[in-house]
Amino acid sequence: MTAFLYTIVSSTIPFVVMISLIVTIHELGHFLTAKAFGTAIDRFSMGFGKAIISWRDRAGVEWRVGWIPLGGYVKFAGDENAASMPDKTSLDEARASIVAREGPGAELKYLAFKPLWQRTLIILAGPAANFLLAIVIFAAFFLSFGAPVTTPRVQAVVQGEAGQQAGFHAGDLIVSADGRPMNTFEEVQFYVQYRPGVPIDFTVRRQGALIHLVARPKAIQEPSAFGGSQAVGRLGLEAAEGAIVHVGPVRAVSLAVQRTWDVAATTAYALGRIVTGHMRADQLHSIVGMVHASGTITKEAITAAHAAKVSWIVAEAFFMSQLAAVMSVSIGLLNLLPVPTLDGGHLIFYAYEWVAKRPAAAKVQAAGYRAGLALLLGLMLFATWNDVERLRLFRFIGSLFS
């Protein structure tokens, strides 16, 4: 039981810290952009539920820390609509009420009466903040630990693997994959591992000539940090031993932007394959899986710390920073999905307002909001069940009392 409690604590605390940081940065993106446009804001909450502590700043904004540290939100002044997008009738009523209470022109400080382009930027600022956070984390990583410089040249080809079947030879220099430039062997591996069984068109330089090779990575099962195993693609190509070189701030930022783009593009690609049925939906993960991944990383950090003779806190920061950056990108992308209740859903309604020159009807917004909420809850339950089954939690919990 003691080991079980230790596992729960060592897994949960790093995860809570990580997700709280990511969500707070997301909401700060909304908040700071709204403040830049002079938008009235009632509350900025880190966490949900009843406030543990709260205070008001000089602008009258209530800052609070909720007792459920798994999210956060910005509450705009006058925002009583569940979808944060009142229809024309509600806008007219709100305008009349504000003018009667505060005088003509006072309504212009409220979000609903801001120009459409400002509201759009306020919504986009949340996901943009997540991408910026990922860039900062990756840049700090490259500055601290350097960057790999393994050339994408094939040193050896494993017999019988996908690379050999596609016609790769030792000495081939991989120039691009599906038209996308490959600058290091690590980029090739990253691109291939998320495309098991998918044909990839490689441009290869061989003896001064460019040739095309189409390879279908072999799907192999590898242990997943989220529990169980996952299918990853493998070509069976080996590269020469690489090196880690230190980089300056400009190069670190450039590499960080490229890494963030790679993670975003790969995540979007994987989501698309899940939606179209080309990838198993059990690759979706919930909070349960993410907590397990946090615990796995903690164990790896302790092992690495002993091997490298450094503080386990340093090793933990090393591993968790990479997960945090990937999670930040994923949350940014998730919020851009065209689903009501998410930022992307707001953008869809804003697009309609731009075309129709008026907000969508209240009934349409309400129906979309309910459908979006049902879809998100369904996905959360599905992902949670996947993780519970993968980790065999019911069997594990039962064994504690048997």
C-alpha positions, 0 to 999 in steps of 0.5 A, a space after each residue: 500500500 505504501 508503494 501504491 501511495 508513493 506511485 500515486 503521489 510521484 505521478 500526480 504532483 508533477 502532472 498537476 504542476 505541468 497541466 496547471 502551467 499549460 492551462 494558465 499560459 493558455 488563459 493568459 493568452 486570452 487575458 493579455 490580448 483582451 486587456 490590450 484591447 481594453 476589454 473589461 474582465 471580471 475574473 482570472 481563475 487558476 483552477 476550478 471550484 471554490 476559491 482557496 485564495 482570491 484578491 482583486 487588482 487595481 483594475 478590479 479583476 478578481 484573481 483566484 486559485 480554485 481547489 481543483 487544479 486541472 484547468 482555469 478560465 477567464 470570465 469577461 464582464 457581462 458574459 452571462 451566455 454559456 457559449 460567450 456569444 449572444 445573438 442579436 436580440 441579446 446584444 440589443 438588450 445588453 447594449 440598452 442595459 449597459 447604456 442605461 446603467 453606465 452611459 453611452 459608449 460604455 458598451 464598447 469595453 465589453 467583449 461582445 461589442 468589440 470589433 469582430 477582428 479583436 474578438 477573433 484575436 482574443 480567441 486565437 491568443 489562447 492556442 497561440 500562447 500554448 505554441 509559444 510556451 512550447 517554443 520557449 521550452 524547446 529553446 531552453 532545452 536546446 540552449 541547455 543541452 545542445 542539438 543533435 547533428 546526426 546527418 540523415 545518411 544511411 550507414 547500414 540497412 537491416 536485412 528484411 526490414 522495410 528500408 531494404 525492401 524499398 531499395 535503400 543502400 548504405 551511403 544514401 543521403 535522405 533529402 526529404 520525405 513526402 517533399 518535406 526536407 530532412 536535416 537530421 536522422 532524428 527528423 527522419 525517425 520522428 517522421 517515420 515512427 508516426 506512419 506505420 504501414 503508410 507509404 512514404 516517398 523519400 527523395 534520396 541522393 545516391 552517388 550524386 543523383 536524386 532518386 525516389 524510394 517509396 517505403 512502407 514503415 513496418 509497424 512494431 509494438 513498443 512500450 508506451 509511457 501512457 501504459 501498455 504498448 503502441 504501434 510505431 513505424 520502423 524502416 530498419 535504417 541505421 545512421 552513423 554515430 551523431 554528436 550534440 553541439 551547443 547552439 546560441 539563442 538564435 539557433 535555439 529559437 529556430 530549432 524550437 520553432 521547427 520542433 513545435 511545427 513538427 509536433 503540431 503537424 504530426 499530432 494533426 496528422 495522427 488525429 486525422 488518421 484516427 478520425 478516418 479510421 486508419 489509426 486505432 482510436 485507443 491511441 487517444 489518452 485521458 488524464 489517467 494516461 497522462 498521470 501514468 506518463 508523468 509517473 513513468 517519466 519520474 521513474 526514468 528521471 530517478 534512474 537517469 539521475 543515478 547514472 549521470 550522478 546529478 540531482 533527480 530534480 534536474 533529471 525530472 525537469 529534463 524529461 518533464 519539460 519535453 512532455 510539457 512542450 508536447 502537451 502544450 502543442 496538443 492542447 493548443 491544437 485541441 482548442 482549435 478544433 471546430 467544436 462549440 465550447 472550444 476556441 475553434 467553435 467560437 471561431 466558426 461562429 465568428 466566421 458565420 457572423 462575418 459572412 452573415 453580418 449578424 451573430 448566429 441565432 440563440 437556438 443554433 448556438 445553444 444546440 451547437 454548444 450542447 452537441 459540442 459538450 456531449 462530443 467532448 464528454 464522450 471523447 473523455 469517457 472513451 479515452 479514460 476507458 482506454 487508459 483504464 483498460 490498458 493499465 488494468 486499473 480495476 484488476 490492480 485496485 482489486 488486488 490491493 484489497 484481496 
